[in-house]
């Protein structure tokens, strides 16, 4: 496995920028052609754009938990701030929903900076109150089902 990785690295090191760009362009055009063919097949089958979008949104989660997001919540919880944990729990219970009012607004750089340079509790910004107006951020997270 390491030998294969070494060979791949040597191949890329020997590839000029122009050759890499040409290879990327060819791969991009091939993908685009396949995508256009798929869209045409769906159009020929009378698949509406609305149905295509609904299937796509039901298949692809709006939120994928990343290590830096989880670490941000863990670090905040260790400092007594459970807001990011509750926030992520709410998002992850329904990752396919748009959650327009509950977005993860911290960036990887901001999370790292908060963890490394601050002793204050770090948080992920939210709309604060959800649903019936009960502040779901006021207590430690409950165990999940």
Biotite code that builds the C-alpha atoms (Angstrom):
import biotite.structure as struc

atoms = struc.array([
    struc.Atom([0.000, 0.000, 0.000], chain_id="A", res_id=1, res_name="UNK", atom_name="CA", element="C"),
    struc.Atom([2.822, 2.392, 0.803], chain_id="A", res_id=2, res_name="UNK", atom_name="CA", element="C"),
    struc.Atom([4.541, 1.415, -2.426], chain_id="A", res_id=3, res_name="UNK", atom_name="CA", element="C"),
    struc.Atom([1.405, 2.253, -4.391], chain_id="A", res_id=4, res_name="UNK", atom_name="CA", element="C"),
    struc.Atom([1.162, 5.611, -2.632], chain_id="A", res_id=5, res_name="UNK", atom_name="CA", element="C"),
    struc.Atom([4.830, 6.303, -3.375], chain_id="A", res_id=6, res_name="UNK", atom_name="CA", element="C"),
    struc.Atom([4.322, 5.457, -7.065], chain_id="A", res_id=7, res_name="UNK", atom_name="CA", element="C"),
    struc.Atom([1.266, 7.719, -7.248], chain_id="A", res_id=8, res_name="UNK", atom_name="CA", element="C"),
    struc.Atom([3.184, 10.561, -5.608], chain_id="A", res_id=9, res_name="UNK", atom_name="CA", element="C"),
    struc.Atom([6.086, 10.076, -8.021], chain_id="A", res_id=10, res_name="UNK", atom_name="CA", element="C"),
    struc.Atom([3.664, 10.138, -10.959], chain_id="A", res_id=11, res_name="UNK", atom_name="CA", element="C"),
    struc.Atom([2.157, 13.441, -9.794], chain_id="A", res_id=12, res_name="UNK", atom_name="CA", element="C"),
    struc.Atom([5.569, 14.923, -9.097], chain_id="A", res_id=13, res_name="UNK", atom_name="CA", element="C"),
    struc.Atom([6.597, 14.140, -12.674], chain_id="A", res_id=14, res_name="UNK", atom_name="CA", element="C"),
    struc.Atom([3.421, 15.675, -14.126], chain_id="A", res_id=15, res_name="UNK", atom_name="CA", element="C"),
    struc.Atom([3.684, 19.254, -15.296], chain_id="A", res_id=16, res_name="UNK", atom_name="CA", element="C"),
    struc.Atom([1.102, 21.844, -14.310], chain_id="A", res_id=17, res_name="UNK", atom_name="CA", element="C"),
    struc.Atom([-0.090, 22.052, -17.918], chain_id="A", res_id=18, res_name="UNK", atom_name="CA", element="C"),
    struc.Atom([-0.463, 18.254, -18.153], chain_id="A", res_id=19, res_name="UNK", atom_name="CA", element="C"),
    struc.Atom([-2.347, 18.168, -14.849], chain_id="A", res_id=20, res_name="UNK", atom_name="CA", element="C"),
    struc.Atom([-4.660, 20.949, -16.050], chain_id="A", res_id=21, res_name="UNK", atom_name="CA", element="C"),
    struc.Atom([-5.290, 19.094, -19.325], chain_id="A", res_id=22, res_name="UNK", atom_name="CA", element="C"),
    struc.Atom([-6.064, 15.849, -17.447], chain_id="A", res_id=23, res_name="UNK", atom_name="CA", element="C"),
    struc.Atom([-8.397, 17.682, -15.070], chain_id="A", res_id=24, res_name="UNK", atom_name="CA", element="C"),
    struc.Atom([-10.186, 19.369, -17.970], chain_id="A", res_id=25, res_name="UNK", atom_name="CA", element="C"),
    struc.Atom([-10.658, 16.051, -19.777], chain_id="A", res_id=26, res_name="UNK", atom_name="CA", element="C"),
    struc.Atom([-12.038, 14.412, -16.624], chain_id="A", res_id=27, res_name="UNK", atom_name="CA", element="C"),
    struc.Atom([-14.327, 17.378, -15.976], chain_id="A", res_id=28, res_name="UNK", atom_name="CA", element="C"),
    struc.Atom([-15.689, 17.288, -19.531], chain_id="A", res_id=29, res_name="UNK", atom_name="CA", element="C"),
    struc.Atom([-16.262, 13.512, -19.308], chain_id="A", res_id=30, res_name="UNK", atom_name="CA", element="C"),
    struc.Atom([-18.171, 13.937, -16.035], chain_id="A", res_id=31, res_name="UNK", atom_name="CA", element="C"),
    struc.Atom([-20.194, 16.808, -17.441], chain_id="A", res_id=32, res_name="UNK", atom_name="CA", element="C"),
    struc.Atom([-21.134, 14.722, -20.497], chain_id="A", res_id=33, res_name="UNK", atom_name="CA", element="C"),
    struc.Atom([-22.308, 11.841, -18.268], chain_id="A", res_id=34, res_name="UNK", atom_name="CA", element="C"),
    struc.Atom([-24.311, 14.285, -16.154], chain_id="A", res_id=35, res_name="UNK", atom_name="CA", element="C"),
    struc.Atom([-25.947, 15.827, -19.218], chain_id="A", res_id=36, res_name="UNK", atom_name="CA", element="C"),
    struc.Atom([-26.855, 12.322, -20.451], chain_id="A", res_id=37, res_name="UNK", atom_name="CA", element="C"),
    struc.Atom([-28.411, 11.499, -17.102], chain_id="A", res_id=38, res_name="UNK", atom_name="CA", element="C"),
    struc.Atom([-30.424, 14.717, -17.090], chain_id="A", res_id=39, res_name="UNK", atom_name="CA", element="C"),
    struc.Atom([-31.597, 13.919, -20.615], chain_id="A", res_id=40, res_name="UNK", atom_name="CA", element="C"),
    struc.Atom([-32.657, 10.412, -19.547], chain_id="A", res_id=41, res_name="UNK", atom_name="CA", element="C"),
    struc.Atom([-34.646, 11.899, -16.684], chain_id="A", res_id=42, res_name="UNK", atom_name="CA", element="C"),
    struc.Atom([-36.236, 14.460, -18.997], chain_id="A", res_id=43, res_name="UNK", atom_name="CA", element="C"),
    struc.Atom([-37.124, 11.701, -21.501], chain_id="A", res_id=44, res_name="UNK", atom_name="CA", element="C"),
    struc.Atom([-38.747, 9.765, -18.636], chain_id="A", res_id=45, res_name="UNK", atom_name="CA", element="C"),
    struc.Atom([-40.815, 12.870, -17.746], chain_id="A", res_id=46, res_name="UNK", atom_name="CA", element="C"),
    struc.Atom([-39.097, 13.337, -14.380], chain_id="A", res_id=47, res_name="UNK", atom_name="CA", element="C"),
    struc.Atom([-39.950, 16.864, -13.270], chain_id="A", res_id=48, res_name="UNK", atom_name="CA", element="C"),
    struc.Atom([-37.218, 19.167, -11.988], chain_id="A", res_id=49, res_name="UNK", atom_name="CA", element="C"),
    struc.Atom([-39.150, 19.387, -8.716], chain_id="A", res_id=50, res_name="UNK", atom_name="CA", element="C"),
    struc.Atom([-39.107, 15.594, -8.274], chain_id="A", res_id=51, res_name="UNK", atom_name="CA", element="C"),
    struc.Atom([-35.411, 15.436, -9.166], chain_id="A", res_id=52, res_name="UNK", atom_name="CA", element="C"),
    struc.Atom([-34.643, 18.096, -6.556], chain_id="A", res_id=53, res_name="UNK", atom_name="CA", element="C"),
    struc.Atom([-36.844, 16.383, -3.945], chain_id="A", res_id=54, res_name="UNK", atom_name="CA", element="C"),
    struc.Atom([-35.057, 13.041, -4.486], chain_id="A", res_id=55, res_name="UNK", atom_name="CA", element="C"),
    struc.Atom([-31.674, 14.748, -4.394], chain_id="A", res_id=56, res_name="UNK", atom_name="CA", element="C"),
    struc.Atom([-32.502, 16.575, -1.149], chain_id="A", res_id=57, res_name="UNK", atom_name="CA", element="C"),
    struc.Atom([-33.861, 13.370, 0.427], chain_id="A", res_id=58, res_name="UNK", atom_name="CA", element="C"),
    struc.Atom([-30.693, 11.468, -0.514], chain_id="A", res_id=59, res_name="UNK", atom_name="CA", element="C"),
    struc.Atom([-27.988, 13.993, 0.341], chain_id="A", res_id=60, res_name="UNK", atom_name="CA", element="C"),
    struc.Atom([-27.870, 15.167, 3.949], chain_id="A", res_id=61, res_name="UNK", atom_name="CA", element="C"),
    struc.Atom([-27.732, 18.892, 4.572], chain_id="A", res_id=62, res_name="UNK", atom_name="CA", element="C"),
    struc.Atom([-25.293, 18.290, 7.428], chain_id="A", res_id=63, res_name="UNK", atom_name="CA", element="C"),
    struc.Atom([-22.405, 15.837, 7.545], chain_id="A", res_id=64, res_name="UNK", atom_name="CA", element="C"),
    struc.Atom([-20.697, 15.780, 10.909], chain_id="A", res_id=65, res_name="UNK", atom_name="CA", element="C"),
    struc.Atom([-17.034, 16.677, 10.570], chain_id="A", res_id=66, res_name="UNK", atom_name="CA", element="C"),
    struc.Atom([-14.351, 16.086, 13.185], chain_id="A", res_id=67, res_name="UNK", atom_name="CA", element="C"),
    struc.Atom([-13.733, 19.796, 13.684], chain_id="A", res_id=68, res_name="UNK", atom_name="CA", element="C"),
    struc.Atom([-17.443, 20.417, 14.330], chain_id="A", res_id=69, res_name="UNK", atom_name="CA", element="C"),
    struc.Atom([-17.601, 17.577, 16.849], chain_id="A", res_id=70, res_name="UNK", atom_name="CA", element="C"),
    struc.Atom([-14.376, 18.705, 18.513], chain_id="A", res_id=71, res_name="UNK", atom_name="CA", element="C"),
    struc.Atom([-15.735, 22.231, 18.822], chain_id="A", res_id=72, res_name="UNK", atom_name="CA", element="C"),
    struc.Atom([-18.806, 20.893, 20.644], chain_id="A", res_id=73, res_name="UNK", atom_name="CA", element="C"),
    struc.Atom([-16.694, 18.571, 22.822], chain_id="A", res_id=74, res_name="UNK", atom_name="CA", element="C"),
    struc.Atom([-14.336, 21.360, 23.841], chain_id="A", res_id=75, res_name="UNK", atom_name="CA", element="C"),
    struc.Atom([-17.220, 23.654, 24.702], chain_id="A", res_id=76, res_name="UNK", atom_name="CA", element="C"),
    struc.Atom([-18.937, 20.907, 26.724], chain_id="A", res_id=77, res_name="UNK", atom_name="CA", element="C"),
    struc.Atom([-15.733, 20.249, 28.654], chain_id="A", res_id=78, res_name="UNK", atom_name="CA", element="C"),
    struc.Atom([-15.817, 23.926, 29.608], chain_id="A", res_id=79, res_name="UNK", atom_name="CA", element="C"),
    struc.Atom([-19.451, 23.659, 30.733], chain_id="A", res_id=80, res_name="UNK", atom_name="CA", element="C"),
    struc.Atom([-21.067, 25.118, 27.598], chain_id="A", res_id=81, res_name="UNK", atom_name="CA", element="C"),
    struc.Atom([-23.501, 22.513, 26.236], chain_id="A", res_id=82, res_name="UNK", atom_name="CA", element="C"),
    struc.Atom([-25.035, 24.824, 23.625], chain_id="A", res_id=83, res_name="UNK", atom_name="CA", element="C"),
    struc.Atom([-22.991, 23.476, 20.696], chain_id="A", res_id=84, res_name="UNK", atom_name="CA", element="C"),
    struc.Atom([-23.731, 19.877, 21.759], chain_id="A", res_id=85, res_name="UNK", atom_name="CA", element="C"),
    struc.Atom([-27.482, 20.514, 21.912], chain_id="A", res_id=86, res_name="UNK", atom_name="CA", element="C"),
    struc.Atom([-27.327, 22.386, 18.646], chain_id="A", res_id=87, res_name="UNK", atom_name="CA", element="C"),
    struc.Atom([-25.546, 19.543, 16.849], chain_id="A", res_id=88, res_name="UNK", atom_name="CA", element="C"),
    struc.Atom([-27.835, 16.953, 18.379], chain_id="A", res_id=89, res_name="UNK", atom_name="CA", element="C"),
    struc.Atom([-30.850, 18.830, 17.025], chain_id="A", res_id=90, res_name="UNK", atom_name="CA", element="C"),
    struc.Atom([-29.284, 19.094, 13.568], chain_id="A", res_id=91, res_name="UNK", atom_name="CA", element="C"),
    struc.Atom([-28.142, 15.475, 13.483], chain_id="A", res_id=92, res_name="UNK", atom_name="CA", element="C"),
    struc.Atom([-31.558, 14.146, 14.452], chain_id="A", res_id=93, res_name="UNK", atom_name="CA", element="C"),
    struc.Atom([-32.779, 15.291, 11.032], chain_id="A", res_id=94, res_name="UNK", atom_name="CA", element="C"),
    struc.Atom([-29.730, 15.853, 8.798], chain_id="A", res_id=95, res_name="UNK", atom_name="CA", element="C"),
    struc.Atom([-31.825, 16.073, 5.600], chain_id="A", res_id=96, res_name="UNK", atom_name="CA", element="C"),
    struc.Atom([-33.899, 19.034, 6.754], chain_id="A", res_id=97, res_name="UNK", atom_name="CA", element="C"),
    struc.Atom([-32.885, 22.530, 5.685], chain_id="A", res_id=98, res_name="UNK", atom_name="CA", element="C"),
    struc.Atom([-32.783, 23.848, 9.269], chain_id="A", res_id=99, res_name="UNK", atom_name="CA", element="C"),
    struc.Atom([-32.612, 27.417, 7.966], chain_id="A", res_id=100, res_name="UNK", atom_name="CA", element="C"),
    struc.Atom([-32.765, 28.706, 11.564], chain_id="A", res_id=101, res_name="UNK", atom_name="CA", element="C"),
    struc.Atom([-30.169, 26.241, 12.908], chain_id="A", res_id=102, res_name="UNK", atom_name="CA", element="C"),
    struc.Atom([-27.053, 26.435, 10.805], chain_id="A", res_id=103, res_name="UNK", atom_name="CA", element="C"),
    struc.Atom([-23.519, 25.584, 11.900], chain_id="A", res_id=104, res_name="UNK", atom_name="CA", element="C"),
    struc.Atom([-21.841, 28.961, 11.610], chain_id="A", res_id=105, res_name="UNK", atom_name="CA", element="C"),
    struc.Atom([-18.423, 28.200, 12.998], chain_id="A", res_id=106, res_name="UNK", atom_name="CA", element="C"),
    struc.Atom([-15.625, 27.609, 10.481], chain_id="A", res_id=107, res_name="UNK", atom_name="CA", element="C"),
    struc.Atom([-12.799, 25.090, 10.888], chain_id="A", res_id=108, res_name="UNK", atom_name="CA", element="C"),
    struc.Atom([-10.331, 27.912, 11.495], chain_id="A", res_id=109, res_name="UNK", atom_name="CA", element="C"),
    struc.Atom([-12.563, 29.587, 14.045], chain_id="A", res_id=110, res_name="UNK", atom_name="CA", element="C"),
    struc.Atom([-13.114, 26.283, 15.839], chain_id="A", res_id=111, res_name="UNK", atom_name="CA", element="C"),
    struc.Atom([-9.390, 25.624, 16.007], chain_id="A", res_id=112, res_name="UNK", atom_name="CA", element="C"),
    struc.Atom([-8.685, 29.153, 17.191], chain_id="A", res_id=113, res_name="UNK", atom_name="CA", element="C"),
    struc.Atom([-11.366, 28.924, 19.884], chain_id="A", res_id=114, res_name="UNK", atom_name="CA", element="C"),
    struc.Atom([-10.046, 25.605, 21.124], chain_id="A", res_id=115, res_name="UNK", atom_name="CA", element="C"),
    struc.Atom([-6.383, 26.613, 21.032], chain_id="A", res_id=116, res_name="UNK", atom_name="CA", element="C"),
    struc.Atom([-6.449, 30.226, 22.131], chain_id="A", res_id=117, res_name="UNK", atom_name="CA", element="C"),
    struc.Atom([-9.371, 30.658, 24.449], chain_id="A", res_id=118, res_name="UNK", atom_name="CA", element="C"),
    struc.Atom([-10.311, 29.542, 27.909], chain_id="A", res_id=119, res_name="UNK", atom_name="CA", element="C"),
    struc.Atom([-13.809, 30.896, 27.442], chain_id="A", res_id=120, res_name="UNK", atom_name="CA", element="C"),
    struc.Atom([-16.587, 28.507, 26.410], chain_id="A", res_id=121, res_name="UNK", atom_name="CA", element="C"),
    struc.Atom([-16.802, 28.267, 22.634], chain_id="A", res_id=122, res_name="UNK", atom_name="CA", element="C"),
    struc.Atom([-20.200, 28.025, 21.015], chain_id="A", res_id=123, res_name="UNK", atom_name="CA", element="C"),
    struc.Atom([-21.873, 27.387, 17.715], chain_id="A", res_id=124, res_name="UNK", atom_name="CA", element="C"),
    struc.Atom([-24.243, 30.212, 16.979], chain_id="A", res_id=125, res_name="UNK", atom_name="CA", element="C"),
    struc.Atom([-27.927, 29.303, 16.761], chain_id="A", res_id=126, res_name="UNK", atom_name="CA", element="C"),
    struc.Atom([-31.248, 30.982, 16.712], chain_id="A", res_id=127, res_name="UNK", atom_name="CA", element="C"),
    struc.Atom([-31.398, 30.233, 20.449], chain_id="A", res_id=128, res_name="UNK", atom_name="CA", element="C"),
    struc.Atom([-35.007, 29.316, 21.034], chain_id="A", res_id=129, res_name="UNK", atom_name="CA", element="C"),
    struc.Atom([-36.650, 26.542, 19.061], chain_id="A", res_id=130, res_name="UNK", atom_name="CA", element="C"),
    struc.Atom([-40.217, 25.331, 18.645], chain_id="A", res_id=131, res_name="UNK", atom_name="CA", element="C"),
    struc.Atom([-42.429, 26.325, 21.560], chain_id="A", res_id=132, res_name="UNK", atom_name="CA", element="C"),
    struc.Atom([-40.020, 29.003, 22.763], chain_id="A", res_id=133, res_name="UNK", atom_name="CA", element="C"),
    struc.Atom([-38.388, 26.694, 25.304], chain_id="A", res_id=134, res_name="UNK", atom_name="CA", element="C"),
    struc.Atom([-34.685, 27.392, 25.442], chain_id="A", res_id=135, res_name="UNK", atom_name="CA", element="C"),
    struc.Atom([-33.262, 24.002, 24.487], chain_id="A", res_id=136, res_name="UNK", atom_name="CA", element="C"),
    struc.Atom([-29.777, 25.334, 25.136], chain_id="A", res_id=137, res_name="UNK", atom_name="CA", element="C"),
    struc.Atom([-30.257, 25.850, 28.885], chain_id="A", res_id=138, res_name="UNK", atom_name="CA", element="C"),
    struc.Atom([-29.518, 22.323, 30.183], chain_id="A", res_id=139, res_name="UNK", atom_name="CA", element="C"),
    struc.Atom([-26.991, 19.555, 29.429], chain_id="A", res_id=140, res_name="UNK", atom_name="CA", element="C"),
    struc.Atom([-27.957, 17.290, 26.515], chain_id="A", res_id=141, res_name="UNK", atom_name="CA", element="C"),
    struc.Atom([-30.312, 14.414, 27.204], chain_id="A", res_id=142, res_name="UNK", atom_name="CA", element="C"),
    struc.Atom([-29.349, 10.898, 26.252], chain_id="A", res_id=143, res_name="UNK", atom_name="CA", element="C"),
    struc.Atom([-30.357, 10.015, 22.730], chain_id="A", res_id=144, res_name="UNK", atom_name="CA", element="C"),
    struc.Atom([-32.799, 7.286, 21.814], chain_id="A", res_id=145, res_name="UNK", atom_name="CA", element="C"),
])
